[in-house]
Amino acid sequence: MPDHVREAAQKNGRVWALSYDIAGTTTDRLFEVLTNDWKKMVDAKVTADARYLHHGGKSVVQVWGFYHKNEHNLMTSEVANKLMGFFQTPGPYTAFSGRRRRLELAAKPRSRLAETLPSLRRLRSLERR
């Protein structure tokens, strides 16, 4: 799939990034499905493409499709923290998540949002470097 996007970006002088639509993915599988695919893309050097979008030296990834009123794929604070932790961990899979604010806002239940905030603060401080 990324081959067509890469070719078009190269041909037209554009940049591109991976975007994951997780709508319909059950909460219990969300982290595993998303991180396994991201690792596969990084290991296949997809994010090393000259036209792949980077921010602050990190590959950009977008995650969308989680809705706080959708009972089938609720974004829990546990899953949000795991995703942010995964993308923040130094190493080959580190990424800049273009939807980190949505991860914060979608965390469920709202009373547990405070558990997510330390991860967001660490991410923001890393972005400022």
PyMOL commands that set and color helices and strands:
alter all, ss='L'
color gray80, all
select helices_A, chain A and resi 2-12+27-43+46-48+77-88+100-106+110-128
alter helices_A, ss='H'
color red, helices_A
select strands_A, chain A and resi 18-21+54-55+58-64+95-97
alter strands_A, ss='S'
color yellow, strands_A
deselect
rebuild
show_as cartoon
